[in-house]
Amino acid sequence: MGSWQDWIVALVVVLCIARVGMSVWNMFLKSKKDGHNPCAHCPQPCDLKRQYNQKVQNCCHDDKKSKKSCCE
């Protein structure tokens, strides 16, 4: 790399790669923050979102029913 144009092109490529990497990293952080909900940002209802919500509701109902006292 001898000319200044080569250095500028290399810098632009590195900045583009860094930007894409940051976007992917933020996507993983956002999904981790939302509790691994794959449908947290879906604008429309879909089968996956319906199944996820149904699973969460069934899980909450099962926990309330299955709690037993140690004295029983």
Secondary structure, 3 states (H helix, E strand, C coil): CCCHHHHHHHHHHHHHHHHHHHHHHHHHHHHHHCCCCCCCCCCCCCHHHHHHHHHHHHHHHHHHHHCCCCCC
